[in-house]
Amino acid sequence: MVFLIKFFFFFLNRYYIFYEKSVLVFLTIITISCSENKFSKLDTLIGTWKIEGKEQFEVWEKKTNNNLAGYSYKLINHKKIILETLSIKIYDSQIVYEATVPNQNEGKTIQFILNSEIDSCLSFENNTHDFPNKIRYKNISDEKIEVSVGGNNGKGFSYIQKRENGNNNKNKF
């Protein structure tokens, strides 16, 4: 009888560990899959965008299925001056927008988390940063987006960007 009890607990222990690992793997796959589906709506950003009325641009390139890399620049006397480097990646199942601006924030990269509860635009948020707290991209059409940069105190600004190159990715946010 003792042998049967020991065997039962041995089997239960082995089965539980297998079950626990299987559930963990399954949940990880589901989480990554959901994040990748959300990430694909960012493809509409891919390309070069020009701020209306300025010689200022934002460029986004797809590096992998879960990584966009970008930068903004302005043209002065036909010379590119980089204003900031950007990326959008998945970290711990969250979509994270990263911005590094030379001579600001002591050169540190600032992260903004995508608020997935907002469907009308891409709203990247960081309520602990002094300014901005929100960076939002809203589709106006296939060729235009509105970018809003705002703070918790109501200050901010927005501008329209027009697509410069031929990326006609129709994914909408």
Residue pairs with C-beta under 8 A, 6 or more apart in sequence:
31 93
32 90
32 93
34 93
35 66
35 90
35 93
35 94
35 95
36 65
36 66
36 90
38 95
38 114
38 116
39 65
39 66
39 88
39 90
39 95
40 65
40 171
41 122
41 171
41 172
41 173
42 68
42 88
42 95
42 122
42 171
42 173
43 62
43 169
43 171
44 139
44 145
44 169
44 170
44 171
44 172
44 173
45 60
45 68
45 70
45 88
45 122
45 137
45 145
46 60
46 61
46 62
46 68
46 167
46 169
47 59
47 60
47 163
47 164
47 165
47 166
47 167
47 169
48 57
48 58
48 59
48 163
48 164
48 165
49 57
49 58
49 59
49 60
49 145
49 161
49 162
49 163
49 164
50 56
50 57
50 161
50 162
50 164
51 57
51 58
51 159
51 160
51 161
52 159
52 160
52 161
52 162
54 74
55 74
55 75
55 76
56 72
56 73
56 74
56 75
56 83
57 72
57 73
57 74
57 75
57 164
58 70
58 71
58 72
58 86
58 147
58 161
59 70
59 71
59 72
59 73
60 68
60 69
60 70
60 86
61 68
61 69
61 70
62 68
63 69
66 89
66 90
67 87
67 88
67 89
67 90
68 86
68 87
68 88
68 89
69 86
69 87
70 85
70 86
70 87
70 88
71 82
71 83
71 84
71 85
71 86
72 82
72 83
72 84
72 86
73 80
73 81
73 82
73 83
74 80
74 81
74 83
75 81
82 102
83 101
83 102
84 99
84 100
84 101
84 102
85 99
85 100
86 97
86 98
86 99
86 100
87 97
87 98
88 95
88 96
88 97
88 98
89 95
89 96
89 98
90 96
94 113
94 114
95 113
95 114
95 116
96 111
96 112
96 113
96 114
96 124
97 111
97 112
97 113
97 114
97 124
97 135
98 109
98 110
98 111
98 112
99 109
99 110
99 112
99 135
100 107
100 108
100 109
100 110
110 126
110 129
111 126
112 124
112 125
112 126
112 129
112 134
112 135
113 124
113 125
113 126
114 122
114 123
114 124
114 125
115 123
115 124
115 125
119 173
120 138
121 136
121 137
121 138
121 139
121 173
122 136
122 137
122 138
122 173
123 134
123 135
123 136
124 134
124 135
124 136
125 133
125 134
126 133
127 133
127 152
130 151
131 151
131 155
132 149
132 150
132 151
132 156
133 150
133 151
133 152
134 148
134 149
134 150
134 151
134 156
135 147
135 148
135 149
136 146
136 147
136 148
136 149
136 150
137 145
137 146
137 147
137 173
138 145
138 146
138 147
138 148
138 173
139 145
139 172
139 173
140 146
140 160
142 163
142 168
142 170
143 162
143 163
144 160
144 161
144 162
144 163
145 160
145 161
146 158
146 159
146 160
146 161
147 158
147 159
147 160
147 161
148 156
148 157
148 158
149 156
149 157
149 158
150 156
150 157
